[in-house]
Amino acid sequence: VPSDAGRFGAFALNAGVRAAKRDFFLVHAGRKMNRHGLIVDVHTTQATGTAERDAALVMLERRAAPRKPDRPITVGADRGYDTAEFIQSLQDMSMVPHVAAKTRGSAVPEAIKETEDYAVSLRRRKMIEEAFGWVKDVGTLGRVMLRGLDRLRGEVLLNFAAYNLIRLGNLLAPSH
């Protein structure tokens, strides 16, 4: 299996927030490095029909350069990101879209879907669900009671930082 040093995935988490006696939703998008399962970027925005994809592009634009310049960054994401506009944006940034393809009308090029790297990314992208599950069950994002996007941004960042500390402890623990 090839090295995952240059792989990033863009994903999203939805959490309900109650404010001003009405419900609305904010979208929290997290970017993570597949190899270690650490969250490396978080971007919190107001929900729109395209907020998750827009947040992913914002995070990918502020990414660090790949460790190996000859190996492009691959971006794994679920089917909701399989749109022609998102795929083209990734390709314009010289990234390889390892987005889960829709069964019909997929924008992911066939040449990419046929590679072994694509298959690996589809399996590895599910790791993000572990982080989102943790921040909802163990962290404080299971039932958010905050008003204002800035307060929510802080809470989201704090939760993912705590997740990373727990994850690092597990990664750095001596194996027996």
MARVO-345565 format. One record per residue: x, y, z of N, C-alpha, C in turn. Coordinates in nm, 2 decimals, padded with zeros to 4 digits, m for minus. Example, Ala and Ser with C-alpha at 12.3 -4.5 7.8 and 13.67 -1.06 7.14 Angstrom:
2
+--------+---------+--------+---------+----------+--------+--------+---------+--------+
! n_east ! n_north !   n_up ! ca_east ! ca_north !  ca_up ! c_east ! c_north !   c_up !
+--------+---------+--------+---------+----------+--------+--------+---------+--------+
!  01.32 !  m00.57 !  00.78 !   01.23 !   m00.45 !  00.78 !  01.32 !  m00.33 !  00.78 !
!  01.28 !  m00.22 !  00.71 !   01.37 !   m00.11 !  00.71 !  01.29 !   00.00 !  00.79 !
+--------+---------+--------+---------+----------+--------+--------+---------+--------+
# end
This chain:
176
+--------+---------+--------+---------+----------+--------+--------+---------+--------+
! n_east ! n_north !   n_up ! ca_east ! ca_north !  ca_up ! c_east ! c_north !   c_up !
+--------+---------+--------+---------+----------+--------+--------+---------+--------+
!  00.09 !  m00.12 !  00.00 !   00.00 !    00.00 !  00.00 !  00.09 !   00.12 !  00.00 !
!  00.06 !   00.22 ! m00.09 !   00.15 !    00.34 ! m00.10 !  00.14 !   00.42 !  00.03 !
!  00.24 !   00.51 !  00.05 !   00.24 !    00.60 !  00.17 !  00.12 !   00.70 !  00.16 !
!  00.07 !   00.74 !  00.27 !  m00.04 !    00.83 !  00.28 !  00.01 !   00.97 !  00.31 !
!  00.14 !   01.00 !  00.30 !   00.19 !    01.12 !  00.35 !  00.13 !   01.25 !  00.29 !
!  00.08 !   01.24 !  00.16 !   00.02 !    01.35 !  00.10 ! m00.13 !   01.35 !  00.09 !
! m00.19 !   01.26 !  00.17 !  m00.34 !    01.25 !  00.15 ! m00.41 !   01.33 !  00.26 !
! m00.51 !   01.40 !  00.21 !  m00.60 !    01.47 !  00.31 ! m00.74 !   01.44 !  00.27 !
! m00.83 !   01.45 !  00.36 !  m00.97 !    01.43 !  00.33 ! m01.05 !   01.54 !  00.39 !
! m01.15 !   01.59 !  00.32 !  m01.24 !    01.69 !  00.37 ! m01.37 !   01.63 !  00.40 !
! m01.42 !   01.66 !  00.52 !  m01.54 !    01.60 !  00.56 ! m01.63 !   01.70 !  00.64 !
! m01.74 !   01.66 !  00.68 !  m01.83 !    01.76 !  00.75 ! m01.90 !   01.69 !  00.87 !
! m01.94 !   01.77 !  00.96 !  m02.02 !    01.73 !  01.08 ! m02.13 !   01.84 !  01.10 !
! m02.25 !   01.79 !  01.12 !  m02.36 !    01.88 !  01.15 ! m02.40 !   01.87 !  01.30 !
! m02.42 !   01.99 !  01.36 !  m02.46 !    01.99 !  01.50 ! m02.57 !   02.10 !  01.51 !
! m02.68 !   02.06 !  01.57 !  m02.79 !    02.15 !  01.59 ! m02.76 !   02.26 !  01.70 !
! m02.80 !   02.38 !  01.68 !  m02.78 !    02.48 !  01.77 ! m02.92 !   02.56 !  01.79 !
! m02.96 !   02.58 !  01.92 !  m03.09 !    02.65 !  01.95 ! m03.06 !   02.79 !  01.98 !
! m03.12 !   02.88 !  01.91 !  m03.10 !    03.02 !  01.94 ! m03.23 !   03.10 !  01.90 !
! m03.26 !   03.20 !  01.98 !  m03.37 !    03.29 !  01.95 ! m03.50 !   03.22 !  01.93 !
! m03.52 !   03.11 !  02.00 !  m03.65 !    03.03 !  02.00 ! m03.67 !   02.97 !  01.86 !
! m03.57 !   02.95 !  01.79 !  m03.59 !    02.87 !  01.66 ! m03.47 !   02.79 !  01.64 !
! m03.48 !   02.68 !  01.56 !  m03.37 !    02.59 !  01.54 ! m03.30 !   02.63 !  01.41 !
! m03.17 !   02.63 !  01.41 !  m03.10 !    02.64 !  01.28 ! m02.97 !   02.55 !  01.29 !
! m02.91 !   02.52 !  01.19 !  m02.80 !    02.43 !  01.19 ! m02.67 !   02.51 !  01.14 !
! m02.56 !   02.47 !  01.20 !  m02.43 !    02.52 !  01.15 ! m02.36 !   02.40 !  01.10 !
! m02.27 !   02.42 !  01.00 !  m02.19 !    02.31 !  00.94 ! m02.05 !   02.33 !  01.00 !
! m02.00 !   02.22 !  01.04 !  m01.86 !    02.22 !  01.09 ! m01.78 !   02.12 !  01.00 !
! m01.69 !   02.17 !  00.93 !  m01.61 !    02.08 !  00.84 ! m01.47 !   02.06 !  00.89 !
! m01.43 !   01.94 !  00.90 !  m01.29 !    01.91 !  00.95 ! m01.21 !   01.85 !  00.84 !
! m01.08 !   01.88 !  00.84 !  m00.99 !    01.82 !  00.75 ! m00.90 !   01.73 !  00.83 !
! m00.86 !   01.62 !  00.78 !  m00.78 !    01.53 !  00.86 ! m00.67 !   01.46 !  00.77 !
! m00.56 !   01.42 !  00.83 !  m00.46 !    01.35 !  00.76 ! m00.49 !   01.20 !  00.79 !
! m00.50 !   01.12 !  00.68 !  m00.54 !    00.99 !  00.69 ! m00.44 !   00.90 !  00.76 !
! m00.32 !   00.92 !  00.75 !  m00.22 !    00.83 !  00.80 ! m00.23 !   00.81 !  00.95 !
! m00.25 !   00.92 !  01.02 !  m00.25 !    00.91 !  01.17 ! m00.39 !   00.94 !  01.23 !
! m00.48 !   00.98 !  01.15 !  m00.62 !    01.00 !  01.20 ! m00.63 !   01.13 !  01.28 !
! m00.54 !   01.23 !  01.26 !  m00.55 !    01.35 !  01.34 ! m00.62 !   01.46 !  01.26 !
! m00.70 !   01.54 !  01.33 !  m00.77 !    01.65 !  01.26 ! m00.66 !   01.76 !  01.25 !
! m00.64 !   01.81 !  01.12 !  m00.54 !    01.91 !  01.10 ! m00.60 !   02.05 !  01.07 !
! m00.73 !   02.06 !  01.05 !  m00.79 !    02.18 !  01.02 ! m00.94 !   02.17 !  01.05 !
! m01.00 !   02.28 !  01.10 !  m01.14 !    02.28 !  01.13 ! m01.19 !   02.42 !  01.08 !
! m01.30 !   02.42 !  01.01 !  m01.36 !    02.54 !  00.96 ! m01.51 !   02.54 !  00.99 !
! m01.57 !   02.63 !  01.06 !  m01.71 !    02.64 !  01.10 ! m01.78 !   02.75 !  01.03 !
! m01.89 !   02.71 !  00.96 !  m01.96 !    02.81 !  00.88 ! m02.11 !   02.79 !  00.90 !
! m02.19 !   02.89 !  00.86 !  m02.33 !    02.88 !  00.86 ! m02.38 !   02.79 !  00.75 !
! m02.48 !   02.71 !  00.77 !  m02.52 !    02.61 !  00.68 ! m02.59 !   02.68 !  00.55 !
! m02.55 !   02.63 !  00.44 !  m02.61 !    02.66 !  00.31 ! m02.61 !   02.53 !  00.23 !
! m02.67 !   02.53 !  00.12 !  m02.67 !    02.41 !  00.04 ! m02.53 !   02.36 ! m00.01 !
! m02.43 !   02.45 !  00.00 !  m02.30 !    02.42 ! m00.05 ! m02.19 !   02.44 !  00.06 !
! m02.23 !   02.47 !  00.18 !  m02.14 !    02.51 !  00.29 ! m02.03 !   02.40 !  00.31 !
! m02.06 !   02.28 !  00.31 !  m01.96 !    02.17 !  00.33 ! m01.85 !   02.18 !  00.23 !
! m01.89 !   02.18 !  00.10 !  m01.80 !    02.18 ! m00.01 ! m01.72 !   02.31 ! m00.01 !
! m01.78 !   02.42 !  00.02 !  m01.71 !    02.55 !  00.03 ! m01.61 !   02.55 !  00.14 !
! m01.65 !   02.50 !  00.26 !  m01.56 !    02.49 !  00.37 ! m01.44 !   02.40 !  00.34 !
! m01.46 !   02.29 !  00.27 !  m01.35 !    02.20 !  00.23 ! m01.25 !   02.27 !  00.14 !
! m01.30 !   02.35 !  00.05 !  m01.21 !    02.42 ! m00.04 ! m01.13 !   02.53 !  00.03 !
! m01.20 !   02.60 !  00.13 !  m01.13 !    02.70 !  00.21 ! m01.01 !   02.63 !  00.28 !
! m01.04 !   02.52 !  00.34 !  m00.93 !    02.45 !  00.42 ! m00.82 !   02.39 !  00.33 !
! m00.86 !   02.35 !  00.21 !  m00.76 !    02.29 !  00.12 ! m00.67 !   02.40 !  00.06 !
! m00.73 !   02.52 !  00.04 !  m00.65 !    02.63 !  00.00 ! m00.54 !   02.68 !  00.10 !
! m00.57 !   02.66 !  00.23 !  m00.47 !    02.70 !  00.33 ! m00.39 !   02.58 !  00.38 !
! m00.39 !   02.47 !  00.30 !  m00.31 !    02.35 !  00.34 ! m00.16 !   02.38 !  00.33 !
! m00.09 !   02.28 !  00.39 !   00.06 !    02.28 !  00.38 !  00.09 !   02.20 !  00.25 !
!  00.21 !   02.23 !  00.20 !   00.25 !    02.16 !  00.08 !  00.28 !   02.01 !  00.12 !
!  00.26 !   01.92 !  00.02 !   00.29 !    01.78 !  00.05 !  00.43 !   01.76 !  00.08 !
!  00.46 !   01.66 !  00.16 !   00.59 !    01.62 !  00.20 !  00.68 !   01.58 !  00.08 !
!  00.62 !   01.51 ! m00.01 !   00.69 !    01.47 ! m00.13 !  00.63 !   01.55 ! m00.25 !
!  00.70 !   01.64 ! m00.31 !   00.65 !    01.73 ! m00.41 !  00.61 !   01.65 ! m00.54 !
!  00.67 !   01.53 ! m00.56 !   00.64 !    01.45 ! m00.68 !  00.51 !   01.37 ! m00.66 !
!  00.46 !   01.36 ! m00.54 !   00.33 !    01.29 ! m00.51 !  00.22 !   01.39 ! m00.48 !
!  00.12 !   01.40 ! m00.56 !   00.01 !    01.50 ! m00.54 ! m00.07 !   01.46 ! m00.42 !
! m00.13 !   01.57 ! m00.37 !  m00.23 !    01.55 ! m00.25 ! m00.35 !   01.49 ! m00.31 !
! m00.40 !   01.39 ! m00.24 !  m00.53 !    01.33 ! m00.27 ! m00.63 !   01.37 ! m00.17 !
! m00.75 !   01.40 ! m00.21 !  m00.86 !    01.44 ! m00.12 ! m00.97 !   01.34 ! m00.13 !
! m01.00 !   01.28 ! m00.01 !  m01.11 !    01.18 !  00.00 ! m01.23 !   01.25 !  00.06 !
! m01.35 !   01.21 !  00.01 !  m01.47 !    01.27 !  00.07 ! m01.59 !   01.18 !  00.03 !
! m01.70 !   01.20 !  00.09 !  m01.82 !    01.12 !  00.06 ! m01.89 !   01.17 ! m00.06 !
! m02.00 !   01.10 ! m00.10 !  m02.07 !    01.12 ! m00.22 ! m02.12 !   01.26 ! m00.23 !
! m02.15 !   01.33 ! m00.12 !  m02.20 !    01.47 ! m00.13 ! m02.11 !   01.56 ! m00.19 !
! m01.98 !   01.53 ! m00.21 !  m01.88 !    01.61 ! m00.27 ! m01.86 !   01.58 ! m00.42 !
! m01.93 !   01.48 ! m00.47 !  m01.92 !    01.44 ! m00.61 ! m02.00 !   01.53 ! m00.70 !
! m01.95 !   01.65 ! m00.72 !  m02.01 !    01.75 ! m00.81 ! m01.90 !   01.79 ! m00.90 !
! m01.94 !   01.83 ! m01.02 !  m01.85 !    01.87 ! m01.13 ! m01.77 !   01.99 ! m01.08 !
! m01.83 !   02.08 ! m01.01 !  m01.77 !    02.21 ! m00.97 ! m01.66 !   02.17 ! m00.86 !
! m01.69 !   02.09 ! m00.76 !  m01.60 !    02.05 ! m00.66 ! m01.48 !   01.98 ! m00.72 !
! m01.51 !   01.88 ! m00.80 !  m01.40 !    01.80 ! m00.86 ! m01.31 !   01.88 ! m00.94 !
! m01.36 !   01.98 ! m01.02 !  m01.28 !    02.07 ! m01.10 ! m01.20 !   02.16 ! m01.02 !
! m01.25 !   02.21 ! m00.91 !  m01.18 !    02.29 ! m00.81 ! m01.06 !   02.22 ! m00.76 !
! m01.07 !   02.09 ! m00.72 !  m00.96 !    02.01 ! m00.67 ! m00.85 !   02.00 ! m00.78 !
! m00.90 !   01.97 ! m00.90 !  m00.80 !    01.95 ! m01.01 ! m00.73 !   02.08 ! m01.04 !
! m00.80 !   02.19 ! m01.03 !  m00.74 !    02.32 ! m01.05 ! m00.63 !   02.35 ! m00.95 !
! m00.64 !   02.29 ! m00.83 !  m00.54 !    02.31 ! m00.72 ! m00.44 !   02.20 ! m00.73 !
! m00.44 !   02.12 ! m00.84 !  m00.34 !    02.01 ! m00.86 ! m00.36 !   01.90 ! m00.75 !
! m00.48 !   01.87 ! m00.71 !  m00.51 !    01.77 ! m00.62 ! m00.59 !   01.66 ! m00.69 !
! m00.57 !   01.54 ! m00.64 !  m00.64 !    01.42 ! m00.70 ! m00.77 !   01.40 ! m00.62 !
! m00.89 !   01.40 ! m00.69 !  m01.02 !    01.39 ! m00.62 ! m01.05 !   01.24 ! m00.59 !
! m01.03 !   01.19 ! m00.47 !  m01.07 !    01.06 ! m00.43 ! m01.20 !   01.06 ! m00.36 !
! m01.30 !   01.12 ! m00.43 !  m01.43 !    01.14 ! m00.37 ! m01.51 !   01.01 ! m00.41 !
! m01.59 !   00.96 ! m00.31 !  m01.68 !    00.85 ! m00.33 ! m01.77 !   00.88 ! m00.45 !
! m01.77 !   00.80 ! m00.55 !  m01.85 !    00.83 ! m00.67 ! m01.99 !   00.79 ! m00.66 !
! m02.08 !   00.88 ! m00.71 !  m02.22 !    00.85 ! m00.72 ! m02.24 !   00.73 ! m00.81 !
! m02.35 !   00.65 ! m00.79 !  m02.37 !    00.54 ! m00.88 ! m02.40 !   00.58 ! m01.02 !
! m02.47 !   00.70 ! m01.04 !  m02.50 !    00.75 ! m01.17 ! m02.46 !   00.90 ! m01.17 !
! m02.40 !   00.94 ! m01.28 !  m02.37 !    01.08 ! m01.30 ! m02.26 !   01.13 ! m01.22 !
! m02.16 !   01.05 ! m01.19 !  m02.04 !    01.09 ! m01.11 ! m01.95 !   01.18 ! m01.19 !
! m01.89 !   01.28 ! m01.12 !  m01.80 !    01.37 ! m01.18 ! m01.65 !   01.32 ! m01.17 !
! m01.63 !   01.22 ! m01.09 !  m01.50 !    01.16 ! m01.06 ! m01.46 !   01.09 ! m01.19 !
! m01.34 !   01.13 ! m01.25 !  m01.29 !    01.06 ! m01.37 ! m01.27 !   00.91 ! m01.35 !
! m01.31 !   00.84 ! m01.46 !  m01.29 !    00.69 ! m01.45 ! m01.15 !   00.65 ! m01.43 !
! m01.05 !   00.73 ! m01.49 !  m00.91 !    00.69 ! m01.47 ! m00.87 !   00.69 ! m01.32 !
! m00.93 !   00.78 ! m01.25 !  m00.90 !    00.79 ! m01.10 ! m00.97 !   00.68 ! m01.03 !
! m01.09 !   00.65 ! m01.06 !  m01.17 !    00.54 ! m00.99 ! m01.11 !   00.40 ! m01.01 !
! m01.03 !   00.38 ! m01.11 !  m00.97 !    00.25 ! m01.14 ! m00.84 !   00.23 ! m01.07 !
! m00.78 !   00.33 ! m01.00 !  m00.65 !    00.31 ! m00.94 ! m00.67 !   00.25 ! m00.80 !
! m00.56 !   00.18 ! m00.76 !  m00.55 !    00.12 ! m00.62 ! m00.55 !   00.23 ! m00.51 !
! m00.49 !   00.34 ! m00.54 !  m00.49 !    00.45 ! m00.44 ! m00.63 !   00.50 ! m00.41 !
! m00.72 !   00.50 ! m00.51 !  m00.86 !    00.54 ! m00.49 ! m00.93 !   00.45 ! m00.40 !
! m00.91 !   00.32 ! m00.42 !  m00.97 !    00.21 ! m00.34 ! m00.92 !   00.23 ! m00.19 !
! m00.79 !   00.26 ! m00.17 !  m00.74 !    00.27 ! m00.04 ! m00.80 !   00.40 !  00.03 !
! m00.81 !   00.51 ! m00.05 !  m00.87 !    00.63 !  00.01 ! m01.02 !   00.61 !  00.05 !
! m01.09 !   00.53 ! m00.03 !  m01.23 !    00.50 !  00.01 ! m01.24 !   00.43 !  00.14 !
! m01.15 !   00.33 !  00.16 !  m01.15 !    00.26 !  00.29 ! m01.11 !   00.35 !  00.41 !
! m01.00 !   00.43 !  00.38 !  m00.94 !    00.51 !  00.49 ! m01.03 !   00.64 !  00.53 !
! m01.11 !   00.69 !  00.43 !  m01.19 !    00.81 !  00.46 ! m01.29 !   00.79 !  00.57 !
! m01.32 !   00.66 !  00.60 !  m01.42 !    00.64 !  00.71 ! m01.36 !   00.66 !  00.85 !
! m01.23 !   00.68 !  00.86 !  m01.16 !    00.71 !  00.99 ! m01.22 !   00.85 !  01.05 !
! m01.26 !   00.94 !  00.96 !  m01.31 !    01.07 !  01.01 ! m01.43 !   01.05 !  01.10 !
! m01.51 !   00.95 !  01.07 !  m01.63 !    00.92 !  01.15 ! m01.59 !   00.89 !  01.30 !
! m01.47 !   00.83 !  01.32 !  m01.43 !    00.81 !  01.46 ! m01.41 !   00.94 !  01.54 !
! m01.35 !   01.04 !  01.47 !  m01.34 !    01.17 !  01.54 ! m01.47 !   01.24 !  01.56 !
! m01.56 !   01.23 !  01.46 !  m01.69 !    01.30 !  01.48 ! m01.77 !   01.23 !  01.59 !
! m01.76 !   01.10 !  01.59 !  m01.83 !    01.02 !  01.70 ! m01.78 !   01.06 !  01.83 !
! m01.64 !   01.08 !  01.85 !  m01.58 !    01.11 !  01.97 ! m01.63 !   01.25 !  02.02 !
! m01.63 !   01.35 !  01.93 !  m01.66 !    01.48 !  01.98 ! m01.81 !   01.49 !  02.01 !
! m01.89 !   01.40 !  01.96 !  m02.04 !    01.40 !  01.99 ! m02.06 !   01.32 !  02.12 !
! m02.00 !   01.21 !  02.13 !  m02.03 !    01.12 !  02.25 ! m01.94 !   01.16 !  02.37 !
! m01.81 !   01.18 !  02.36 !  m01.73 !    01.21 !  02.47 ! m01.71 !   01.36 !  02.49 !
! m01.69 !   01.43 !  02.38 !  m01.68 !    01.57 !  02.38 ! m01.81 !   01.64 !  02.41 !
! m01.82 !   01.77 !  02.38 !  m01.94 !    01.85 !  02.41 ! m02.02 !   01.89 !  02.29 !
! m02.00 !   01.82 !  02.18 !  m02.08 !    01.86 !  02.06 ! m02.20 !   01.78 !  02.04 !
! m02.23 !   01.68 !  02.13 !  m02.35 !    01.60 !  02.11 ! m02.48 !   01.68 !  02.13 !
! m02.47 !   01.78 !  02.22 !  m02.58 !    01.87 !  02.24 ! m02.53 !   02.01 !  02.27 !
! m02.51 !   02.09 !  02.17 !  m02.45 !    02.22 !  02.18 ! m02.56 !   02.32 !  02.22 !
! m02.53 !   02.40 !  02.32 !  m02.62 !    02.50 !  02.38 ! m02.55 !   02.64 !  02.38 !
! m02.50 !   02.68 !  02.26 !  m02.43 !    02.80 !  02.25 ! m02.50 !   02.89 !  02.15 !
! m02.49 !   03.03 !  02.17 !  m02.54 !    03.12 !  02.07 ! m02.42 !   03.19 !  02.00 !
! m02.43 !   03.20 !  01.88 !  m02.32 !    03.27 !  01.80 ! m02.22 !   03.18 !  01.74 !
! m02.19 !   03.22 !  01.62 !  m02.09 !    03.14 !  01.54 ! m01.95 !   03.14 !  01.61 !
! m01.91 !   03.25 !  01.66 !  m01.78 !    03.26 !  01.72 ! m01.76 !   03.17 !  01.84 !
! m01.86 !   03.16 !  01.93 !  m01.86 !    03.07 !  02.04 ! m01.86 !   02.93 !  02.00 !
! m01.94 !   02.90 !  01.90 !  m01.94 !    02.76 !  01.84 ! m01.81 !   02.72 !  01.78 !
! m01.74 !   02.82 !  01.71 !  m01.61 !    02.79 !  01.65 ! m01.51 !   02.75 !  01.76 !
! m01.51 !   02.82 !  01.87 !  m01.42 !    02.79 !  01.98 ! m01.45 !   02.65 !  02.04 !
! m01.58 !   02.62 !  02.06 !  m01.62 !    02.49 !  02.11 ! m01.57 !   02.38 !  02.02 !
! m01.59 !   02.40 !  01.89 !  m01.55 !    02.29 !  01.79 ! m01.40 !   02.27 !  01.79 !
! m01.33 !   02.38 !  01.79 !  m01.18 !    02.38 !  01.79 ! m01.13 !   02.31 !  01.92 !
! m01.19 !   02.34 !  02.03 !  m01.15 !    02.28 !  02.16 ! m01.18 !   02.13 !  02.16 !
! m01.29 !   02.09 !  02.11 !  m01.33 !    01.95 !  02.10 ! m01.23 !   01.87 !  02.01 !
! m01.20 !   01.92 !  01.90 !  m01.11 !    01.85 !  01.81 ! m00.97 !   01.85 !  01.86 !
! m00.93 !   01.96 !  01.93 !  m00.79 !    01.96 !  01.99 ! m00.79 !   01.85 !  02.10 !
! m00.89 !   01.83 !  02.18 !  m00.90 !    01.73 !  02.28 ! m00.89 !   01.59 !  02.22 !
! m00.96 !   01.57 !  02.11 !  m00.96 !    01.45 !  02.04 ! m00.82 !   01.42 !  01.99 !
! m00.75 !   01.52 !  01.93 !  m00.61 !    01.50 !  01.89 ! m00.52 !   01.46 !  02.00 !
! m00.54 !   01.52 !  02.12 !  m00.45 !    01.48 !  02.23 ! m00.47 !   01.34 !  02.27 !
! m00.60 !   01.29 !  02.27 !  m00.62 !    01.15 !  02.31 ! m00.56 !   01.06 !  02.20 !
! m00.58 !   01.10 !  02.07 !  m00.53 !    01.02 !  01.96 ! m00.38 !   01.01 !  01.97 !
! m00.31 !   01.13 !  01.99 !  m00.17 !    01.13 !  02.00 ! m00.12 !   01.04 !  02.12 !
! m00.19 !   01.04 !  02.23 !  m00.15 !    00.95 !  02.34 ! m00.15 !   00.80 !  02.30 !
! m00.25 !   00.77 !  02.22 !  m00.26 !    00.63 !  02.17 ! m00.16 !   00.60 !  02.06 !
! m00.13 !   00.70 !  01.98 !  m00.02 !    00.68 !  01.87 !  00.12 !   00.67 !  01.93 !
!  00.15 !   00.74 !  02.04 !   00.28 !    00.75 !  02.09 !  00.30 !   00.65 !  02.21 !
!  00.20 !   00.58 !  02.25 !   00.21 !    00.48 !  02.36 !  00.30 !   00.36 !  02.31 !
!  00.39 !   00.32 !  02.39 !   00.47 !    00.20 !  02.35 !  00.39 !   00.08 !  02.32 !
!  00.42 !   00.01 !  02.22 !   00.34 !   m00.11 !  02.18 !  00.41 !  m00.23 !  02.25 !
!  00.33 !  m00.32 !  02.30 !   00.38 !   m00.44 !  02.37 !  00.37 !  m00.56 !  02.28 !
+--------+---------+--------+---------+----------+--------+--------+---------+--------+
# end
